[in-house]
Amino acid sequence: MIRLETFCKSELVHLLNSDRFRLFPFLPITDFRAQSQCRNPKATEDDVLLILAFADHQLAGYLGILPDEIFVEGTPQKMGWFSTIYVNPQFRGQKIAQKMMDLAFNLYDGKVVLTEFTPEAERLFSKTKALQYGKSKLGKRYYFSFGIDEILPQKFSFFHKIKPFLTQANSVLDGCYALLKKKENPGLHLIEMQKEVDAESALFLQNFPSIRNADDLNWIMKNPWVVEGNQPIKAYSFSSFAKSMDFFWVKIFSADRQLKACAMLSLRDGHLKIPYLFTKQNLKDFTHFLNGFIQEHKVKFLTCYHDELNRCISENRFPKLFSKDFERRYFFHENFVNAISIKENLHFQDGDGDWVFT
């Protein structure tokens, strides 16, 4: 018999502090991810953040939900993102994942969105009659390192034995490329980089209604789901540790020191993302800044789904070795689609969902 339990903020805190949690055979959530969930400005006290499935009194699986709001024609709509879904292999075949999803659909009145899923999860979602594909986001990944010490071991097990040599060889290749390419001077002196959204930025963000506000962005930057450390948590199946993980809040000013662009950047183990970008002006200055940031911080690759920024990058000199097309697919519950006609009109920034945390 399958039994499901739900956990809102207070219940999740109680679970983490219990002996029961420490006896679970695998982790349904890390403590720092749970703390972040509980501090989410968009989560109410009654929002369910985690569903646990038990089979014969044993933990069999879990489903994590990230409460959020999206704006449709200026009106906020409460919804939830599926952030994790996992079923222990020994309990598969009992439709546990479907049972957890059905409960989540009911709890959020069908207002759920799913993205950044694994191929295995996508197969599950595509078989769920209540879910429909939404409009995909098309993006680019720009590479600034040869990456042979990472690519070759992934493709051929032999190269694991000589990875230190590959790392040295990759450093030589990257160094030669750095000498060959012209060092870019962004020519921008009015730039500030901070660790949080300040009052000046918060006022600027008011020009962008229906998008993230300062409280949302500070919550994200101060409450990461991935923290710095050398070893992942073996009992947890999702991202938890990285060798390096950092957020940056960037402010770009005009010559008369008027704030004209703000952006959140995340850099994890050399992988740069731009989860949130706020500007109503041409992105050329931001692209120049990005060029210098990539060189200064030795970024290995950048993933970006921002159409206008990708267009600006393609039209200006950018220090990439090569680029690759990417697609981010979405699933929506049919009730959500039918209620607010979001398939074509809904706009997500890169960081919407849990991608910003990982």
C-alpha positions as CSV (number, residue, x, y, z in Angstrom):
1,M,0.0,0.0,0.0
2,I,1.3,3.4,-1.0
3,R,0.9,6.3,1.6
4,L,1.7,9.9,0.8
5,E,2.6,12.6,3.3
6,T,2.8,16.4,2.6
7,F,5.0,19.0,4.2
8,C,4.6,22.8,4.3
9,K,7.1,25.2,5.9
10,S,6.6,24.3,9.6
11,E,6.2,20.6,8.9
12,L,9.3,20.5,6.8
13,V,11.4,22.1,9.6
14,H,10.0,19.6,12.1
15,L,10.8,16.7,9.7
16,L,14.4,17.9,9.3
17,N,14.9,18.0,13.1
18,S,13.4,14.6,13.7
19,D,15.1,11.3,14.3
20,R,12.8,9.9,11.7
21,F,14.5,12.0,9.0
22,R,18.0,10.8,10.0
23,L,16.9,7.2,9.6
24,F,15.7,7.6,6.0
25,P,17.6,5.3,3.7
26,F,18.1,8.3,1.3
27,L,17.6,12.0,1.5
28,P,14.4,13.5,0.1
29,I,15.8,17.1,0.5
30,T,19.0,18.7,1.8
31,D,18.9,20.9,4.9
32,F,20.1,24.0,3.0
33,R,17.5,23.4,0.2
34,A,14.8,23.0,2.8
35,Q,15.9,26.2,4.5
36,S,15.8,28.1,1.2
37,Q,12.3,26.7,0.5
38,C,11.1,27.9,3.8
39,R,12.4,31.4,3.2
40,N,10.8,31.7,-0.3
41,P,8.9,35.0,-0.4
42,K,6.3,33.5,-2.7
43,A,5.6,30.5,-0.4
44,T,2.7,30.8,2.1
45,E,2.6,28.9,5.4
46,D,0.2,26.4,3.8
47,D,1.9,25.8,0.5
48,V,3.1,22.2,0.2
49,L,6.9,22.1,-0.5
50,L,7.6,18.3,-0.3
51,I,5.6,15.1,-0.8
52,L,6.9,11.8,0.5
53,A,5.8,8.4,-0.6
54,F,5.9,5.4,1.6
55,A,5.5,1.7,0.7
56,D,5.1,-0.7,3.6
57,H,6.3,2.1,6.0
58,Q,9.5,2.5,3.9
59,L,10.4,5.8,2.2
60,A,9.9,5.0,-1.5
61,G,10.1,8.4,-3.2
62,Y,9.6,12.1,-3.1
63,L,8.5,15.1,-5.1
64,G,9.7,18.7,-4.4
65,I,7.6,21.7,-5.3
66,L,8.8,25.3,-5.6
67,P,5.9,27.7,-5.0
68,D,5.9,30.8,-7.2
69,E,3.8,33.4,-9.0
70,I,3.6,34.1,-12.7
71,F,2.0,37.2,-14.2
72,V,-0.4,36.9,-17.0
73,E,-1.5,40.2,-18.5
74,G,-0.4,41.9,-15.3
75,T,-2.3,39.6,-13.0
76,P,-0.4,37.3,-10.6
77,Q,-1.2,33.6,-10.7
78,K,-0.1,31.3,-7.9
79,M,1.6,28.2,-9.2
80,G,4.2,25.6,-8.4
81,W,7.3,24.3,-10.2
82,F,8.3,20.6,-9.8
83,S,11.8,20.8,-8.6
84,T,12.6,17.1,-7.8
85,I,10.9,13.8,-8.4
86,Y,12.5,10.5,-7.5
87,V,11.4,6.9,-6.8
88,N,13.7,4.3,-5.3
89,P,14.4,1.6,-8.0
90,Q,13.2,-1.2,-5.7
91,F,9.7,0.4,-5.6
92,R,9.3,1.2,-9.3
93,G,6.4,-0.2,-11.2
94,Q,3.9,0.8,-8.5
95,K,3.0,4.1,-10.2
96,I,4.4,6.0,-7.2
97,A,5.6,8.9,-9.3
98,Q,2.1,9.3,-10.8
99,K,0.4,9.2,-7.4
100,M,2.7,12.0,-6.1
101,M,2.1,14.0,-9.2
102,D,-1.7,13.6,-9.0
103,L,-1.6,14.8,-5.4
104,A,0.6,17.8,-6.4
105,F,-1.8,18.7,-9.2
106,N,-4.7,18.7,-6.8
107,L,-2.8,20.8,-4.2
108,Y,-2.0,23.5,-6.7
109,D,-5.3,23.3,-8.6
110,G,-3.4,22.1,-11.7
111,K,-1.3,25.3,-11.8
112,V,2.1,23.6,-12.2
113,V,4.9,23.9,-14.6
114,L,7.8,21.6,-15.2
115,T,11.1,22.3,-16.9
116,E,14.8,21.3,-17.0
117,F,13.9,17.7,-16.6
118,T,16.0,14.6,-17.3
119,P,15.2,12.4,-20.3
120,E,13.8,9.8,-17.9
121,A,11.5,12.3,-16.3
122,E,10.4,13.6,-19.7
123,R,9.3,10.2,-20.7
124,L,7.2,10.0,-17.5
125,F,5.7,13.5,-18.0
126,S,4.9,12.8,-21.7
127,K,2.9,9.8,-20.7
128,T,0.9,11.8,-18.2
129,K,-2.4,12.8,-19.9
130,A,-2.9,15.9,-17.8
131,L,0.4,17.4,-18.9
132,Q,1.0,19.2,-22.2
133,Y,4.1,20.6,-23.8
134,G,4.3,24.4,-23.8
135,K,6.3,26.7,-26.0
136,S,10.0,26.0,-25.7
137,K,12.8,28.5,-25.1
138,L,15.6,28.4,-27.6
139,G,19.0,29.2,-26.3
140,K,22.7,29.1,-26.9
141,R,25.7,27.7,-25.1
142,Y,29.0,29.5,-25.7
143,Y,32.3,27.7,-25.0
144,F,35.5,29.5,-24.0
145,S,37.6,26.4,-23.0
146,F,38.6,23.3,-25.0
147,G,37.4,21.2,-22.0
148,I,39.2,18.0,-23.1
149,D,39.8,17.0,-19.4
150,E,36.0,16.9,-19.0
151,I,34.7,15.8,-22.4
152,L,37.0,12.8,-23.1
153,P,36.6,11.0,-19.7
154,Q,32.8,11.3,-20.1
155,K,33.0,9.6,-23.5
156,F,35.8,7.0,-22.9
157,S,36.5,5.4,-19.6
158,F,40.2,5.0,-20.5
159,F,40.8,8.8,-20.1
160,H,39.9,8.7,-16.4
161,K,43.3,7.2,-15.8
162,I,45.1,10.1,-17.4
163,K,42.9,12.9,-16.3
164,P,45.7,14.9,-14.6
165,F,47.6,14.9,-17.9
166,L,44.4,16.0,-19.7
167,T,43.9,18.8,-17.2
168,Q,47.5,20.1,-17.9
169,A,47.0,19.8,-21.7
170,N,43.7,21.7,-21.5
171,S,45.4,24.5,-19.5
172,V,48.1,24.7,-22.3
173,L,45.4,24.9,-25.0
174,D,43.3,27.4,-23.2
175,G,46.5,29.5,-22.5
176,C,47.5,29.5,-26.2
177,Y,43.9,30.5,-27.1
178,A,44.0,33.4,-24.6
179,L,47.2,34.7,-26.2
180,L,45.8,34.5,-29.7
181,K,42.6,36.3,-29.0
182,K,42.7,40.0,-28.5
183,K,42.2,41.2,-24.9
184,E,39.0,43.1,-24.8
185,N,38.7,46.3,-22.9
186,P,35.0,46.8,-22.3
187,G,35.4,50.6,-22.1
188,L,32.8,50.7,-19.3
189,H,33.9,52.5,-16.1
190,L,30.5,52.9,-14.5
191,I,29.9,49.3,-13.4
192,E,29.2,48.0,-9.9
193,M,29.2,44.3,-8.9
194,Q,27.6,43.4,-5.5
195,K,26.4,40.4,-3.6
196,E,22.9,41.6,-3.1
197,V,20.2,43.8,-4.7
198,D,20.5,47.3,-3.0
199,A,17.9,50.0,-2.6
200,E,19.0,51.8,-5.8
201,S,18.5,48.6,-7.8
202,A,15.2,47.8,-6.1
203,L,13.9,51.2,-7.3
204,F,15.1,50.5,-10.8
205,L,13.3,47.1,-10.8
206,Q,10.0,48.8,-10.3
207,N,10.3,49.7,-14.0
208,F,9.8,46.0,-14.8
209,P,6.5,44.9,-13.3
210,S,5.4,41.3,-13.4
211,I,9.0,40.1,-13.1
212,R,11.2,39.3,-10.0
213,N,11.5,42.0,-7.4
214,A,14.4,42.7,-5.0
215,D,13.1,40.4,-2.3
216,D,12.9,37.5,-4.7
217,L,16.4,38.0,-6.0
218,N,18.0,38.5,-2.6
219,W,16.4,35.3,-1.4
220,I,17.8,33.4,-4.3
221,M,21.4,34.8,-3.9
222,K,21.5,34.3,-0.1
223,N,19.8,30.9,0.1
224,P,21.5,28.6,-2.5
225,W,20.5,25.0,-3.1
226,V,24.1,24.2,-4.2
227,V,26.9,25.1,-1.8
228,E,30.6,24.9,-2.1
229,G,32.2,21.6,-1.1
230,N,34.3,18.8,-2.5
231,Q,31.9,15.8,-2.2
232,P,28.3,15.5,-3.2
233,I,25.8,13.9,-0.8
234,K,25.6,10.3,-1.9
235,A,22.2,9.8,-0.4
236,Y,20.7,12.7,-2.4
237,S,20.1,12.3,-6.2
238,F,20.1,16.0,-7.1
239,S,22.6,18.9,-7.1
240,S,24.0,19.7,-3.7
241,F,27.7,20.7,-3.8
242,A,30.0,22.3,-6.3
243,K,33.7,23.2,-6.2
244,S,32.8,26.8,-6.6
245,M,29.4,28.5,-6.6
246,D,28.8,32.3,-6.6
247,F,26.2,34.9,-7.5
248,F,26.9,38.4,-8.7
249,W,24.6,41.4,-8.9
250,V,25.7,43.7,-11.7
251,K,24.7,47.4,-12.2
252,I,25.6,49.3,-15.4
253,F,25.3,53.1,-15.5
254,S,25.2,55.7,-18.3
255,A,27.8,58.4,-18.5
256,D,25.7,60.7,-16.2
257,R,25.4,57.8,-13.7
258,Q,21.9,56.9,-14.5
259,L,21.2,53.2,-13.8
260,K,20.4,51.6,-17.2
261,A,20.8,47.8,-16.7
262,C,20.9,45.3,-13.9
263,A,21.5,41.6,-14.0
264,M,22.0,38.5,-11.8
265,L,24.9,36.2,-12.8
266,S,25.6,32.8,-11.4
267,L,28.9,31.0,-11.8
268,R,29.2,27.4,-10.9
269,D,32.5,25.5,-11.6
270,G,33.2,27.7,-14.6
271,H,29.6,27.5,-16.0
272,L,28.1,31.0,-16.3
273,K,24.3,31.7,-16.4
274,I,22.4,35.0,-16.5
275,P,19.2,34.1,-14.7
276,Y,17.8,37.6,-14.7
277,L,18.5,40.6,-16.9
278,F,16.7,44.0,-16.6
279,T,17.1,46.7,-19.2
280,K,15.0,48.6,-21.8
281,Q,18.0,49.8,-23.7
282,N,20.4,48.2,-26.2
283,L,22.3,45.3,-24.8
284,K,25.6,46.2,-26.4
285,D,27.1,47.7,-23.2
286,F,26.1,44.6,-21.2
287,T,27.6,42.4,-23.9
288,H,30.9,44.3,-23.6
289,F,30.8,43.9,-19.8
290,L,30.1,40.2,-20.2
291,N,33.1,39.8,-22.5
292,G,35.4,41.2,-19.8
293,F,33.7,39.2,-17.0
294,I,34.2,35.9,-18.9
295,Q,37.9,36.6,-19.4
296,E,38.5,37.8,-15.9
297,H,36.7,34.9,-14.2
298,K,38.0,32.3,-16.7
299,V,34.5,31.1,-17.6
300,K,34.4,27.8,-19.4
301,F,31.0,28.2,-21.0
302,L,27.9,30.4,-20.9
303,T,24.3,29.1,-21.3
304,C,21.8,31.8,-22.2
305,Y,18.1,31.7,-23.3
306,H,17.7,35.4,-23.6
307,D,16.8,36.0,-27.2
308,E,17.9,39.7,-27.5
309,L,21.2,39.0,-25.6
310,N,22.0,36.1,-27.9
311,R,21.3,38.2,-30.9
312,C,23.6,41.0,-29.5
313,I,26.3,38.4,-28.9
314,S,26.1,37.1,-32.4
315,E,26.4,40.7,-33.8
316,N,29.4,41.7,-31.7
317,R,32.9,40.3,-31.3
318,F,32.7,37.7,-28.5
319,P,35.6,35.5,-27.3
320,K,33.9,32.1,-27.9
321,L,35.6,29.1,-29.3
322,F,32.2,27.8,-30.6
323,S,28.6,27.7,-29.7
324,K,25.8,25.1,-29.6
325,D,22.0,25.5,-29.8
326,F,20.0,24.5,-26.7
327,E,16.3,24.0,-26.1
328,R,14.4,24.3,-22.8
329,R,11.1,22.5,-22.9
330,Y,8.2,23.0,-20.6
331,F,5.2,21.0,-19.5
332,F,2.0,22.6,-18.2
333,H,-1.0,21.0,-16.6
334,E,-4.0,21.1,-19.0
335,N,-6.1,23.0,-16.5
336,F,-3.4,25.8,-16.3
337,V,-3.3,26.0,-20.1
338,N,-7.0,26.1,-20.5
339,A,-7.6,28.6,-17.7
340,I,-5.2,31.3,-18.8
341,S,-4.1,30.5,-22.3
342,I,-0.4,30.6,-21.5
343,K,1.1,28.4,-24.2
344,E,2.1,31.2,-26.5
345,N,1.8,34.4,-24.3
346,L,3.7,33.5,-21.1
347,H,7.2,34.8,-20.8
348,F,9.8,33.2,-18.5
349,Q,13.2,34.6,-17.8
350,D,16.2,32.2,-17.7
351,G,16.1,31.9,-13.9
352,D,12.4,31.1,-13.5
353,G,11.9,27.7,-12.0
354,D,14.7,26.0,-10.1
355,W,17.4,26.5,-12.8
356,V,18.6,29.6,-11.0
357,F,19.6,27.5,-8.0
358,T,21.6,24.9,-9.8
